[in-house]
Amino acid sequence: MGDARGSIKSGATGVMISNHGGRQLNGAPAPAHQIAAIREAVGDAPDVICDGGIRRGSDIVKAIALGAMACSIGRPYLYGLPAGGEAGLDRVLTLLSEELEGTMALAGVNDSASLARRHVRERGRSKG
C-alpha cells in the first residue's frame, strides 16, 4: 500500500496493480485481492487499474466493485487469437462483455458506475 500511496504523493494520477502473471514472486497476493486495500490507501481520485487473474467478465465486475476503474487482460486474448485469429479475439471480447453484463444484471446494477464493494463477498470479511 505504501508504494501506491507514495506514487500518488509523487504526482502519479493512478496505479497499476499487477503480479506479472505470478512469475516474479510466486507467493505474492493476487492483484485482485489487493484492490480494496489499495483503493483505501490512495483515496477515490486516482485511477486504479488491475492486471492479473482477470479471466472472466465476473472477474471484471468484482475488480470494479472493489475499487478498480479498469482491468487489463492477458490470457483471454492470448487464447482467442491463436485459436481463431481475429475472429477468435472478437469472440473472446464478446464473451467477456456478455458475461460482464450478465453478472451486473444478476447483481442488480445497470452500469459499472453502480458497482460497489457491497456487491462482492470477500474472504475473511463478514457481510454488513
MOPAC internal coordinates of N, CA, C and O (Angstrom, degrees):
PM7 1SCF
backbone

  N    0.0000 0     0.00 0     0.00 0    0    0    0
  C    1.4406 1     0.00 0     0.00 0    1    0    0
  C    1.5253 1   110.21 1     0.00 0    2    1    0
  O    1.2310 1   121.34 1   148.31 1    3    2    1
  N    1.3178 1   115.05 1   -31.69 1    3    2    1
  C    1.4540 1   119.82 1  -179.06 1    5    3    2
  C    1.5188 1   112.81 1   -63.35 1    6    5    3
  O    1.2310 1   120.08 1   141.12 1    7    6    5
  N    1.3413 1   117.45 1   -38.88 1    7    6    5
  C    1.4642 1   120.00 1   178.41 1    9    7    6
  C    1.5233 1   110.84 1   -63.83 1   10    9    7
  O    1.2310 1   120.57 1   136.45 1   11   10    9
  N    1.3234 1   116.51 1   -43.55 1   11   10    9
  C    1.4672 1   120.35 1   179.76 1   13   11   10
  C    1.5241 1   110.51 1   -63.49 1   14   13   11
  O    1.2310 1   120.94 1   132.76 1   15   14   13
  N    1.3051 1   115.81 1   -47.24 1   15   14   13
  C    1.4664 1   120.76 1   179.82 1   17   15   14
  C    1.5352 1   110.40 1   -61.56 1   18   17   15
  O    1.2310 1   120.45 1   135.98 1   19   18   17
  N    1.3242 1   116.74 1   -44.02 1   19   18   17
  C    1.4584 1   121.33 1   179.29 1   21   19   18
  C    1.5163 1   112.63 1   -63.50 1   22   21   19
  O    1.2310 1   120.48 1   142.49 1   23   22   21
  N    1.3252 1   116.69 1   -37.51 1   23   22   21
  C    1.4681 1   120.59 1   178.30 1   25   23   22
  C    1.5188 1   111.10 1   -62.63 1   26   25   23
  O    1.2310 1   120.67 1   136.16 1   27   26   25
  N    1.3135 1   116.32 1   -43.84 1   27   26   25
  C    1.4648 1   120.57 1  -179.88 1   29   27   26
  C    1.5248 1   109.98 1   -66.92 1   30   29   27
  O    1.2310 1   120.28 1   137.88 1   31   30   29
  N    1.3278 1   117.08 1   -42.12 1   31   30   29
  C    1.4731 1   120.27 1   178.01 1   33   31   30
  C    1.5249 1   111.45 1   -62.27 1   34   33   31
  O    1.2310 1   120.53 1   151.93 1   35   34   33
  N    1.3318 1   116.59 1   -28.07 1   35   34   33
  C    1.4678 1   120.85 1  -179.80 1   37   35   34
  C    1.5219 1   112.84 1   -85.01 1   38   37   35
  O    1.2310 1   120.31 1   179.30 1   39   38   37
  N    1.3331 1   117.01 1    -0.70 1   39   38   37
  C    1.4524 1   120.11 1   175.71 1   41   39   38
  C    1.5157 1   116.44 1   111.35 1   42   41   39
  O    1.2310 1   119.68 1   177.35 1   43   42   41
  N    1.3261 1   118.22 1    -2.65 1   43   42   41
  C    1.4625 1   119.61 1   176.96 1   45   43   42
  C    1.5249 1   109.34 1   -64.82 1   46   45   43
  O    1.2310 1   120.63 1   -34.69 1   47   46   45
  N    1.3233 1   116.41 1   145.31 1   47   46   45
  C    1.4652 1   120.35 1   179.56 1   49   47   46
  C    1.5222 1   112.21 1   -94.86 1   50   49   47
  O    1.2310 1   120.66 1   179.69 1   51   50   49
  N    1.3216 1   116.34 1    -0.31 1   51   50   49
  C    1.4443 1   119.64 1   179.01 1   53   51   50
  C    1.5095 1   111.48 1  -173.68 1   54   53   51
  O    1.2310 1   121.35 1    -5.42 1   55   54   53
  N    1.3319 1   115.03 1   174.58 1   55   54   53
  C    1.4575 1   121.44 1   178.23 1   57   55   54
  C    1.5201 1   109.77 1  -134.68 1   58   57   55
  O    1.2310 1   121.25 1   -32.76 1   59   58   57
  N    1.3221 1   115.22 1   147.24 1   59   58   57
  C    1.4562 1   122.56 1   175.55 1   61   59   58
  C    1.5195 1   106.86 1  -109.47 1   62   61   59
  O    1.2310 1   120.69 1   -56.57 1   63   62   61
  N    1.3281 1   116.29 1   123.43 1   63   62   61
  C    1.4614 1   121.50 1   178.60 1   65   63   62
  C    1.5221 1   106.82 1   -97.28 1   66   65   63
  O    1.2310 1   119.88 1   -60.77 1   67   66   65
  N    1.3207 1   117.84 1   119.23 1   67   66   65
  C    1.4604 1   121.22 1  -176.70 1   69   67   66
  C    1.5161 1   110.29 1  -149.61 1   70   69   67
  O    1.2310 1   121.11 1   -25.25 1   71   70   69
  N    1.3165 1   115.47 1   154.75 1   71   70   69
  C    1.4621 1   120.06 1   171.85 1   73   71   70
  C    1.5225 1   110.40 1  -122.72 1   74   73   71
  O    1.2310 1   120.45 1  -165.89 1   75   74   73
  N    1.3177 1   116.75 1    14.11 1   75   74   73
  C    1.4681 1   122.34 1   178.06 1   77   75   74
  C    1.5277 1   110.92 1    53.13 1   78   77   75
  O    1.2310 1   120.48 1  -135.94 1   79   78   77
  N    1.3165 1   116.68 1    44.06 1   79   78   77
  C    1.4546 1   121.02 1   178.03 1   81   79   78
  C    1.5196 1   114.14 1    72.08 1   82   81   79
  O    1.2310 1   119.98 1  -164.55 1   83   82   81
  N    1.3236 1   117.65 1    15.45 1   83   82   81
  C    1.4558 1   121.32 1   179.49 1   85   83   82
  C    1.5192 1   113.29 1    77.02 1   86   85   83
  O    1.2310 1   120.37 1  -173.70 1   87   86   85
  N    1.3341 1   116.91 1     6.30 1   87   86   85
  C    1.4629 1   120.30 1  -176.86 1   89   87   86
  C    1.5263 1   113.28 1   -80.38 1   90   89   87
  O    1.2310 1   119.72 1   156.38 1   91   90   89
  N    1.3124 1   118.14 1   -23.62 1   91   90   89
  C    1.4559 1   120.11 1  -173.27 1   93   91   90
  C    1.5258 1   112.95 1   -83.62 1   94   93   91
  O    1.2310 1   120.44 1   137.64 1   95   94   93
  N    1.3019 1   116.77 1   -42.36 1   95   94   93
  C    1.4627 1   121.13 1  -179.38 1   97   95   94
  C    1.5224 1   107.23 1  -145.82 1   98   97   95
  O    1.2310 1   121.09 1   -83.86 1   99   98   97
  N    1.3123 1   115.52 1    96.14 1   99   98   97
  C    1.4508 1   122.12 1  -170.88 1  101   99   98
  C    1.5208 1   114.12 1   -55.25 1  102  101   99
  O    1.2310 1   119.18 1   145.89 1  103  102  101
  N    1.3163 1   119.16 1   -34.11 1  103  102  101
  C    1.4556 1   121.54 1  -176.71 1  105  103  102
  C    1.5126 1   114.58 1   -90.65 1  106  105  103
  O    1.2310 1   120.01 1  -175.54 1  107  106  105
  N    1.3236 1   117.59 1     4.46 1  107  106  105
  C    1.4681 1   120.96 1  -178.34 1  109  107  106
  C    1.5240 1   110.35 1   -68.16 1  110  109  107
  O    1.2310 1   120.08 1   -31.12 1  111  110  109
  N    1.3236 1   117.45 1   148.88 1  111  110  109
  C    1.4620 1   119.97 1   177.51 1  113  111  110
  C    1.5275 1   110.74 1   -63.27 1  114  113  111
  O    1.2310 1   120.75 1   -32.42 1  115  114  113
  N    1.3042 1   116.18 1   147.58 1  115  114  113
  C    1.4632 1   120.78 1   177.43 1  117  115  114
  C    1.5280 1   109.70 1   -63.57 1  118  117  115
  O    1.2310 1   120.01 1   -38.21 1  119  118  117
  N    1.3233 1   117.58 1   141.79 1  119  118  117
  C    1.4643 1   120.13 1  -179.99 1  121  119  118
  C    1.5295 1   113.11 1   -53.03 1  122  121  119
  O    1.2310 1   120.48 1   138.46 1  123  122  121
  N    1.3265 1   116.69 1   -41.54 1  123  122  121
  C    1.4641 1   119.64 1  -178.30 1  125  123  122
  C    1.5256 1   112.05 1   -61.22 1  126  125  123
  O    1.2310 1   120.45 1   151.30 1  127  126  125
  N    1.3291 1   116.74 1   -28.70 1  127  126  125
  C    1.4655 1   120.14 1   179.57 1  129  127  126
  C    1.5208 1   112.38 1   -77.86 1  130  129  127
  O    1.2310 1   120.15 1   172.18 1  131  130  129
  N    1.3188 1   117.33 1    -7.82 1  131  130  129
  C    1.4607 1   121.79 1  -178.11 1  133  131  130
  C    1.5297 1   113.46 1  -105.68 1  134  133  131
  O    1.2310 1   120.04 1   171.30 1  135  134  133
  N    1.3247 1   117.52 1    -8.70 1  135  134  133
  C    1.4673 1   120.90 1  -173.18 1  137  135  134
  C    1.5215 1   112.25 1   -56.60 1  138  137  135
  O    1.2310 1   120.17 1   127.21 1  139  138  137
  N    1.3263 1   117.28 1   -52.79 1  139  138  137
  C    1.4714 1   120.06 1  -175.26 1  141  139  138
  C    1.5270 1   111.31 1   -60.67 1  142  141  139
  O    1.2310 1   120.24 1   136.80 1  143  142  141
  N    1.3260 1   117.14 1   -43.20 1  143  142  141
  C    1.4682 1   120.08 1  -179.54 1  145  143  142
  C    1.5254 1   111.30 1   -66.47 1  146  145  143
  O    1.2310 1   120.36 1   140.51 1  147  146  145
  N    1.3188 1   116.92 1   -39.49 1  147  146  145
  C    1.4667 1   119.72 1   178.67 1  149  147  146
  C    1.5208 1   110.23 1   -68.40 1  150  149  147
  O    1.2310 1   120.48 1   138.87 1  151  150  149
  N    1.3312 1   116.68 1   -41.13 1  151  150  149
  C    1.4721 1   119.43 1   177.79 1  153  151  150
  C    1.5269 1   109.36 1   -59.30 1  154  153  151
  O    1.2310 1   120.06 1   136.20 1  155  154  153
  N    1.3280 1   117.49 1   -43.80 1  155  154  153
  C    1.4698 1   120.64 1   178.25 1  157  155  154
  C    1.5269 1   111.06 1   -62.82 1  158  157  155
  O    1.2310 1   120.27 1   142.93 1  159  158  157
  N    1.3232 1   117.09 1   -37.07 1  159  158  157
  C    1.4672 1   121.01 1  -177.82 1  161  159  158
  C    1.5256 1   112.67 1   -70.17 1  162  161  159
  O    1.2310 1   120.25 1   143.88 1  163  162  161
  N    1.3446 1   117.12 1   -36.12 1  163  162  161
  C    1.4743 1   119.53 1  -174.99 1  165  163  162
  C    1.5210 1   113.41 1   -99.19 1  166  165  163
  O    1.2310 1   119.95 1   167.06 1  167  166  165
  N    1.3263 1   117.69 1   -12.94 1  167  166  165
  C    1.4580 1   120.49 1  -178.84 1  169  167  166
  C    1.5186 1   112.17 1    88.38 1  170  169  167
  O    1.2310 1   121.10 1     7.63 1  171  170  169
  N    1.3210 1   115.50 1  -172.37 1  171  170  169
  C    1.4619 1   121.17 1  -173.67 1  173  171  170
  C    1.5193 1   114.88 1   -83.94 1  174  173  171
  O    1.2310 1   119.73 1   154.43 1  175  174  173
  N    1.3212 1   118.12 1   -25.57 1  175  174  173
  C    1.4644 1   120.71 1  -170.42 1  177  175  174
  C    1.5272 1   115.14 1   -72.45 1  178  177  175
  O    1.2310 1   118.52 1   133.02 1  179  178  177
  N    1.3305 1   120.42 1   -46.98 1  179  178  177
  C    1.4614 1   118.75 1  -173.76 1  181  179  178
  C    1.5267 1   112.52 1   -70.25 1  182  181  179
  O    1.2310 1   121.62 1   -26.51 1  183  182  181
  N    1.3279 1   114.51 1   153.49 1  183  182  181
  C    1.4574 1   120.39 1   174.13 1  185  183  182
  C    1.5241 1   109.26 1   -73.87 1  186  185  183
  O    1.2310 1   120.48 1   -43.42 1  187  186  185
  N    1.3218 1   116.69 1   136.58 1  187  186  185
  C    1.4569 1   122.25 1   173.59 1  189  187  186
  C    1.5213 1   106.16 1  -122.34 1  190  189  187
  O    1.2310 1   120.79 1   -59.78 1  191  190  189
  N    1.3270 1   116.10 1   120.22 1  191  190  189
  C    1.4592 1   121.81 1  -178.62 1  193  191  190
  C    1.5219 1   107.73 1  -118.06 1  194  193  191
  O    1.2310 1   120.61 1   -47.64 1  195  194  193
  N    1.3204 1   116.44 1   132.36 1  195  194  193
  C    1.4618 1   121.95 1  -177.52 1  197  195  194
  C    1.5242 1   110.15 1  -105.38 1  198  197  195
  O    1.2310 1   121.17 1   -43.75 1  199  198  197
  N    1.3151 1   115.36 1   136.25 1  199  198  197
  C    1.4550 1   122.52 1   178.14 1  201  199  198
  C    1.5223 1   107.40 1  -137.50 1  202  201  199
  O    1.2310 1   120.65 1   -50.46 1  203  202  201
  N    1.2937 1   116.37 1   129.54 1  203  202  201
  C    1.4553 1   120.06 1   178.10 1  205  203  202
  C    1.5121 1   111.23 1   117.62 1  206  205  203
  O    1.2310 1   120.58 1   -61.42 1  207  206  205
  N    1.3076 1   116.50 1   118.58 1  207  206  205
  C    1.4527 1   121.33 1   178.18 1  209  207  206
  C    1.5182 1   114.70 1    82.21 1  210  209  207
  O    1.2310 1   120.05 1  -173.72 1  211  210  209
  N    1.3212 1   117.51 1     6.28 1  211  210  209
  C    1.4643 1   120.70 1   178.95 1  213  211  210
  C    1.5270 1   107.53 1   -87.94 1  214  213  211
  O    1.2310 1   120.52 1   -76.11 1  215  214  213
  N    1.3120 1   116.60 1   103.89 1  215  214  213
  C    1.4627 1   121.85 1  -176.12 1  217  215  214
  C    1.5280 1   113.09 1  -117.74 1  218  217  215
  O    1.2310 1   120.47 1   157.12 1  219  218  217
  N    1.3208 1   116.70 1   -22.88 1  219  218  217
  C    1.4663 1   121.24 1  -172.89 1  221  219  218
  C    1.5200 1   109.70 1  -135.54 1  222  221  219
  O    1.2310 1   121.38 1   -16.65 1  223  222  221
  N    1.3263 1   114.96 1   163.35 1  223  222  221
  C    1.4572 1   119.75 1   175.69 1  225  223  222
  C    1.5143 1   111.75 1   -60.30 1  226  225  223
  O    1.2310 1   120.38 1   145.94 1  227  226  225
  N    1.3310 1   116.88 1   -34.06 1  227  226  225
  C    1.4661 1   119.88 1   178.54 1  229  227  226
  C    1.5293 1   111.31 1   -65.83 1  230  229  227
  O    1.2310 1   119.90 1   149.04 1  231  230  229
  N    1.3353 1   117.80 1   -30.96 1  231  230  229
  C    1.4692 1   120.52 1   175.61 1  233  231  230
  C    1.5265 1   110.52 1   -65.17 1  234  233  231
  O    1.2310 1   120.58 1   141.53 1  235  234  233
  N    1.3243 1   116.50 1   -38.47 1  235  234  233
  C    1.4663 1   121.09 1   178.45 1  237  235  234
  C    1.5239 1   109.93 1   -65.38 1  238  237  235
  O    1.2310 1   120.36 1   135.98 1  239  238  237
  N    1.3269 1   116.91 1   -44.02 1  239  238  237
  C    1.4665 1   121.06 1   178.92 1  241  239  238
  C    1.5270 1   110.06 1   -59.16 1  242  241  239
  O    1.2310 1   120.28 1   133.36 1  243  242  241
  N    1.3252 1   117.08 1   -46.64 1  243  242  241
  C    1.4710 1   120.28 1   179.81 1  245  243  242
  C    1.5234 1   111.21 1   -61.15 1  246  245  243
  O    1.2310 1   120.65 1   135.25 1  247  246  245
  N    1.3285 1   116.36 1   -44.75 1  247  246  245
  C    1.4687 1   120.03 1  -178.35 1  249  247  246
  C    1.5232 1   111.32 1   -61.81 1  250  249  247
  O    1.2310 1   120.34 1   136.48 1  251  250  249
  N    1.3155 1   116.95 1   -43.52 1  251  250  249
  C    1.4694 1   120.26 1   179.73 1  253  251  250
  C    1.5242 1   110.21 1   -67.24 1  254  253  251
  O    1.2310 1   120.49 1   138.97 1  255  254  253
  N    1.3285 1   116.68 1   -41.03 1  255  254  253
  C    1.4655 1   119.92 1   178.97 1  257  255  254
  C    1.5308 1   111.50 1   -62.27 1  258  257  255
  O    1.2310 1   120.36 1   148.83 1  259  258  257
  N    1.3229 1   116.91 1   -31.17 1  259  258  257
  C    1.4647 1   120.90 1  -179.25 1  261  259  258
  C    1.5231 1   113.34 1   -84.50 1  262  261  259
  O    1.2310 1   120.33 1   172.32 1  263  262  261
  N    1.3308 1   116.98 1    -7.68 1  263  262  261
  C    1.4613 1   118.98 1   174.86 1  265  263  262
  C    1.5105 1   117.33 1   128.09 1  266  265  263
  O    1.2310 1   119.62 1   176.78 1  267  266  265
  N    1.3247 1   118.34 1    -3.22 1  267  266  265
  C    1.4678 1   119.94 1   176.52 1  269  267  266
  C    1.5219 1   109.24 1   -75.41 1  270  269  267
  O    1.2310 1   120.24 1   -32.47 1  271  270  269
  N    1.3169 1   117.14 1   147.53 1  271  270  269
  C    1.4663 1   119.97 1   174.90 1  273  271  270
  C    1.5183 1   110.44 1   -94.04 1  274  273  271
  O    1.2310 1   120.48 1   160.82 1  275  274  273
  N    1.3408 1   116.69 1   -19.18 1  275  274  273
  C    1.4614 1   121.63 1  -179.27 1  277  275  274
  C    1.5224 1   108.86 1  -160.49 1  278  277  275
  O    1.2310 1   121.42 1   -13.90 1  279  278  277
  N    1.3287 1   114.88 1   166.10 1  279  278  277
  C    1.4588 1   121.72 1   177.22 1  281  279  278
  C    1.5225 1   109.16 1  -132.65 1  282  281  279
  O    1.2310 1   121.22 1   -31.92 1  283  282  281
  N    1.3092 1   115.27 1   148.08 1  283  282  281
  C    1.4602 1   121.18 1   171.49 1  285  283  282
  C    1.5212 1   107.44 1  -104.14 1  286  285  283
  O    1.2310 1   120.90 1   -31.72 1  287  286  285
  N    1.3156 1   115.89 1   148.28 1  287  286  285
  C    1.4604 1   119.58 1   176.60 1  289  287  286
  C    1.5235 1   108.94 1  -120.33 1  290  289  287
  O    1.2310 1   120.99 1   -28.78 1  291  290  289
  N    1.3066 1   115.71 1   151.22 1  291  290  289
  C    1.4547 1   120.90 1   177.59 1  293  291  290
  C    1.5111 1   110.54 1  -124.95 1  294  293  291
  O    1.2310 1   120.86 1   108.21 1  295  294  293
  N    1.3086 1   115.96 1   -71.79 1  295  294  293
  C    1.4591 1   120.13 1  -174.20 1  297  295  294
  C    1.5178 1   114.80 1   -60.22 1  298  297  295
  O    1.2310 1   118.74 1   138.88 1  299  298  297
  N    1.3253 1   120.01 1   -41.12 1  299  298  297
  C    1.4661 1   116.95 1  -177.85 1  301  299  298
  C    1.5339 1   113.36 1   -54.26 1  302  301  299
  O    1.2310 1   120.06 1   133.86 1  303  302  301
  N    1.3193 1   117.48 1   -46.14 1  303  302  301
  C    1.4628 1   116.84 1  -179.12 1  305  303  302
  C    1.5251 1   111.20 1   -75.62 1  306  305  303
  O    1.2310 1   120.17 1   153.33 1  307  306  305
  N    1.3307 1   117.27 1   -26.67 1  307  306  305
  C    1.4616 1   119.39 1   176.66 1  309  307  306
  C    1.5239 1   111.72 1   -70.65 1  310  309  307
  O    1.2310 1   119.77 1   157.74 1  311  310  309
  N    1.3248 1   118.04 1   -22.26 1  311  310  309
  C    1.4609 1   120.92 1   173.55 1  313  311  310
  C    1.5248 1   110.55 1   -80.77 1  314  313  311
  O    1.2310 1   120.47 1   136.75 1  315  314  313
  N    1.3225 1   116.70 1   -43.25 1  315  314  313
  C    1.4562 1   120.64 1  -175.63 1  317  315  314
  C    1.5114 1   114.03 1   -69.01 1  318  317  315
  O    1.2310 1   120.01 1   139.60 1  319  318  317
  N    1.3102 1   117.58 1   -40.40 1  319  318  317
  C    1.4620 1   121.76 1  -175.49 1  321  319  318
  C    1.5269 1   112.62 1   -63.35 1  322  321  319
  O    1.2310 1   118.79 1   127.52 1  323  322  321
  N    1.3317 1   119.92 1   -52.48 1  323  322  321
  C    1.4649 1   117.84 1   179.85 1  325  323  322
  C    1.5295 1   112.99 1   -71.32 1  326  325  323
  O    1.2310 1   120.46 1   153.82 1  327  326  325
  N    1.3344 1   116.72 1   -26.18 1  327  326  325
  C    1.4631 1   119.50 1  -179.01 1  329  327  326
  C    1.5213 1   112.23 1   -74.57 1  330  329  327
  O    1.2310 1   120.35 1   147.89 1  331  330  329
  N    1.3366 1   116.94 1   -32.11 1  331  330  329
  C    1.4583 1   118.08 1  -175.43 1  333  331  330
  C    1.5094 1   114.80 1  -147.74 1  334  333  331
  O    1.2310 1   120.28 1  -163.99 1  335  334  333
  N    1.3190 1   117.07 1    16.01 1  335  334  333
  C    1.4624 1   119.38 1  -179.72 1  337  335  334
  C    1.5239 1   110.88 1    63.10 1  338  337  335
  O    1.2310 1   121.40 1    34.68 1  339  338  337
  N    1.3180 1   114.93 1  -145.32 1  339  338  337
  C    1.4672 1   119.83 1  -178.81 1  341  339  338
  C    1.5244 1   111.46 1   -60.48 1  342  341  339
  O    1.2310 1   120.45 1   140.49 1  343  342  341
  N    1.3364 1   116.75 1   -39.51 1  343  342  341
  C    1.4693 1   120.21 1   179.20 1  345  343  342
  C    1.5306 1   110.52 1   -64.79 1  346  345  343
  O    1.2310 1   120.12 1   143.39 1  347  346  345
  N    1.3328 1   117.38 1   -36.61 1  347  346  345
  C    1.4596 1   120.89 1   177.63 1  349  347  346
  C    1.5120 1   111.82 1   -65.69 1  350  349  347
  O    1.2310 1   120.86 1   139.30 1  351  350  349
  N    1.3267 1   115.97 1   -40.70 1  351  350  349
  C    1.4606 1   120.34 1   177.14 1  353  351  350
  C    1.5239 1   110.65 1   -65.59 1  354  353  351
  O    1.2310 1   120.43 1   136.17 1  355  354  353
  N    1.3369 1   116.78 1   -43.83 1  355  354  353
  C    1.4656 1   120.17 1   176.72 1  357  355  354
  C    1.5229 1   110.87 1   -58.43 1  358  357  355
  O    1.2310 1   120.45 1   139.83 1  359  358  357
  N    1.3355 1   116.75 1   -40.17 1  359  358  357
  C    1.4645 1   120.64 1  -179.74 1  361  359  358
  C    1.5307 1   111.00 1   -64.88 1  362  361  359
  O    1.2310 1   120.22 1   138.30 1  363  362  361
  N    1.3183 1   117.18 1   -41.70 1  363  362  361
  C    1.4666 1   121.00 1   177.80 1  365  363  362
  C    1.5212 1   110.15 1   -60.02 1  366  365  363
  O    1.2310 1   120.32 1   133.26 1  367  366  365
  N    1.3281 1   116.99 1   -46.74 1  367  366  365
  C    1.4671 1   120.50 1  -178.95 1  369  367  366
  C    1.5238 1   111.41 1   -65.70 1  370  369  367
  O    1.2310 1   120.33 1   143.35 1  371  370  369
  N    1.3392 1   116.97 1   -36.65 1  371  370  369
  C    1.4666 1   120.60 1   176.46 1  373  371  370
  C    1.5247 1   110.46 1   -64.42 1  374  373  371
  O    1.2310 1   120.33 1   134.85 1  375  374  373
  N    1.3331 1   116.97 1   -45.15 1  375  374  373
  C    1.4679 1   120.37 1   179.06 1  377  375  374
  C    1.5254 1   111.52 1   -61.60 1  378  377  375
  O    1.2310 1   120.22 1   136.30 1  379  378  377
  N    1.3322 1   117.18 1   -43.70 1  379  378  377
  C    1.4677 1   120.26 1   177.80 1  381  379  378
  C    1.5244 1   110.82 1   -60.24 1  382  381  379
  O    1.2310 1   120.74 1   135.27 1  383  382  381
  N    1.3166 1   116.20 1   -44.73 1  383  382  381
  C    1.4649 1   120.85 1  -178.96 1  385  383  382
  C    1.5264 1   111.36 1   -64.19 1  386  385  383
  O    1.2310 1   120.61 1   134.16 1  387  386  385
  N    1.3307 1   116.44 1   -45.84 1  387  386  385
  C    1.4656 1   120.17 1  -179.85 1  389  387  386
  C    1.5280 1   111.00 1   -63.64 1  390  389  387
  O    1.2310 1   120.49 1   138.47 1  391  390  389
  N    1.3172 1   116.67 1   -41.53 1  391  390  389
  C    1.4564 1   119.46 1  -179.87 1  393  391  390
  C    1.5255 1   111.21 1   -68.57 1  394  393  391
  O    1.2310 1   120.31 1   141.66 1  395  394  393
  N    1.3231 1   117.00 1   -38.34 1  395  394  393
  C    1.4605 1   121.30 1   176.58 1  397  395  394
  C    1.5293 1   109.87 1   -59.90 1  398  397  395
  O    1.2310 1   120.45 1   131.22 1  399  398  397
  N    1.3296 1   116.74 1   -48.78 1  399  398  397
  C    1.4670 1   120.68 1  -179.92 1  401  399  398
  C    1.5230 1   111.51 1   -64.01 1  402  401  399
  O    1.2310 1   120.09 1   138.73 1  403  402  401
  N    1.3329 1   117.43 1   -41.27 1  403  402  401
  C    1.4577 1   120.83 1   179.07 1  405  403  402
  C    1.5193 1   112.67 1   -64.78 1  406  405  403
  O    1.2310 1   120.65 1   138.92 1  407  406  405
  N    1.3210 1   116.36 1   -41.08 1  407  406  405
  C    1.4666 1   120.69 1   178.93 1  409  407  406
  C    1.5211 1   110.65 1   -66.05 1  410  409  407
  O    1.2310 1   120.40 1   138.93 1  411  410  409
  N    1.3376 1   116.84 1   -41.07 1  411  410  409
  C    1.4708 1   119.46 1   177.45 1  413  411  410
  C    1.5254 1   110.20 1   -63.38 1  414  413  411
  O    1.2310 1   120.22 1   139.51 1  415  414  413
  N    1.3274 1   117.19 1   -40.49 1  415  414  413
  C    1.4649 1   119.99 1   179.21 1  417  415  414
  C    1.5287 1   110.68 1   -62.08 1  418  417  415
  O    1.2310 1   120.61 1   137.18 1  419  418  417
  N    1.3308 1   116.45 1   -42.82 1  419  418  417
  C    1.4639 1   119.84 1   178.45 1  421  419  418
  C    1.5234 1   112.04 1   -65.49 1  422  421  419
  O    1.2310 1   120.52 1   152.74 1  423  422  421
  N    1.3327 1   116.62 1   -27.26 1  423  422  421
  C    1.4691 1   121.04 1   176.88 1  425  423  422
  C    1.5235 1   111.50 1   -83.20 1  426  425  423
  O    1.2310 1   120.59 1   173.29 1  427  426  425
  N    1.3368 1   116.48 1    -6.71 1  427  426  425
  C    1.4591 1   120.37 1   177.84 1  429  427  426
  C    1.5173 1   114.50 1    82.25 1  430  429  427
  O    1.2310 1   120.34 1  -156.08 1  431  430  429
  N    1.3335 1   116.95 1    23.92 1  431  430  429
  C    1.4628 1   120.06 1   178.53 1  433  431  430
  C    1.5268 1   110.27 1  -119.69 1  434  433  431
  O    1.2310 1   121.13 1   -30.55 1  435  434  433
  N    1.3300 1   115.45 1   149.45 1  435  434  433
  C    1.4597 1   121.12 1  -177.57 1  437  435  434
  C    1.5185 1   113.89 1   -98.60 1  438  437  435
  O    1.2310 1   120.22 1   160.62 1  439  438  437
  N    1.3212 1   117.19 1   -19.38 1  439  438  437
  C    1.4605 1   119.85 1  -178.54 1  441  439  438
  C    1.5203 1   109.58 1  -149.22 1  442  441  439
  O    1.2310 1   121.05 1   -19.91 1  443  442  441
  N    1.3196 1   115.60 1   160.09 1  443  442  441
  C    1.4664 1   119.72 1  -175.14 1  445  443  442
  C    1.5219 1   112.64 1   -65.00 1  446  445  443
  O    1.2310 1   119.86 1   153.23 1  447  446  445
  N    1.3232 1   117.87 1   -26.77 1  447  446  445
  C    1.4693 1   120.56 1   178.92 1  449  447  446
  C    1.5286 1   111.51 1   -65.39 1  450  449  447
  O    1.2310 1   120.11 1   159.35 1  451  450  449
  N    1.3316 1   117.40 1   -20.65 1  451  450  449
  C    1.4648 1   121.23 1  -179.83 1  453  451  450
  C    1.5265 1   112.82 1   -86.32 1  454  453  451
  O    1.2310 1   120.16 1   170.56 1  455  454  453
  N    1.3296 1   117.30 1    -9.44 1  455  454  453
  C    1.4615 1   119.91 1   179.10 1  457  455  454
  C    1.5192 1   110.24 1   -69.84 1  458  457  455
  O    1.2310 1   120.86 1   -39.04 1  459  458  457
  N    1.3193 1   115.95 1   140.96 1  459  458  457
  C    1.4621 1   121.43 1  -179.72 1  461  459  458
  C    1.5268 1   108.97 1  -144.80 1  462  461  459
  O    1.2310 1   121.02 1   -12.40 1  463  462  461
  N    1.2931 1   115.66 1   167.60 1  463  462  461
  C    1.4616 1   122.05 1  -177.47 1  465  463  462
  C    1.5263 1   112.27 1   -56.66 1  466  465  463
  O    1.2310 1   120.19 1   151.01 1  467  466  465
  N    1.3131 1   117.24 1   -28.99 1  467  466  465
  C    1.4682 1   120.41 1  -179.65 1  469  467  466
  C    1.5395 1   112.13 1   -65.20 1  470  469  467
  O    1.2310 1   120.25 1   163.56 1  471  470  469
  N    1.3341 1   117.12 1   -16.44 1  471  470  469
  C    1.4591 1   120.91 1   179.57 1  473  471  470
  C    1.5305 1   112.99 1   -82.68 1  474  473  471
  O    1.2310 1   120.35 1   178.50 1  475  474  473
  N    1.3254 1   116.93 1    -1.50 1  475  474  473
  C    1.4634 1   121.23 1  -177.98 1  477  475  474
  C    1.5190 1   109.38 1  -124.68 1  478  477  475
  O    1.2310 1   120.58 1   -47.42 1  479  478  477
  N    1.2987 1   116.50 1   132.58 1  479  478  477
  C    1.4636 1   120.58 1   172.71 1  481  479  478
  C    1.5213 1   106.74 1   -94.41 1  482  481  479
  O    1.2310 1   121.04 1   -65.29 1  483  482  481
  N    1.3236 1   115.61 1   114.71 1  483  482  481
  C    1.4595 1   121.11 1  -177.20 1  485  483  482
  C    1.5148 1   110.42 1   -94.67 1  486  485  483
  O    1.2310 1   120.85 1   -37.21 1  487  486  485
  N    1.3110 1   115.98 1   142.79 1  487  486  485
  C    1.4680 1   120.49 1   176.14 1  489  487  486
  C    1.5176 1   109.74 1   -62.03 1  490  489  487
  O    1.2310 1   120.77 1   -43.91 1  491  490  489
  N    1.3141 1   116.13 1   136.09 1  491  490  489
  C    1.4514 1   120.64 1   176.01 1  493  491  490
  C    1.5144 1   114.43 1    75.61 1  494  493  491
  O    1.2310 1   120.21 1  -173.48 1  495  494  493
  N    1.3092 1   117.20 1     6.52 1  495  494  493
  C    1.4707 1   120.22 1   179.68 1  497  495  494
  C    1.5193 1   107.45 1  -125.37 1  498  497  495
  O    1.2310 1   120.35 1   -61.63 1  499  498  497
  N    1.3165 1   116.93 1   118.37 1  499  498  497
  C    1.4574 1   119.97 1  -179.01 1  501  499  498
  C    1.5137 1   109.91 1   -71.69 1  502  501  499
  O    1.2310 1   121.44 1   -33.73 1  503  502  501
  N    1.3198 1   114.86 1   146.27 1  503  502  501
  C    1.4615 1   120.62 1  -179.67 1  505  503  502
  C    1.5150 1   109.15 1   -75.49 1  506  505  503
  O    1.2310 1   120.97 1   -40.02 1  507  506  505
  N    1.3439 1   115.74 1   139.98 1  507  506  505
  C    1.4502 1   117.95 1   176.44 1  509  507  506
  C    1.4097 1   114.95 1   145.12 1  510  509  507
  O    1.2310 1   120.10 1   180.00 1  511  510  509

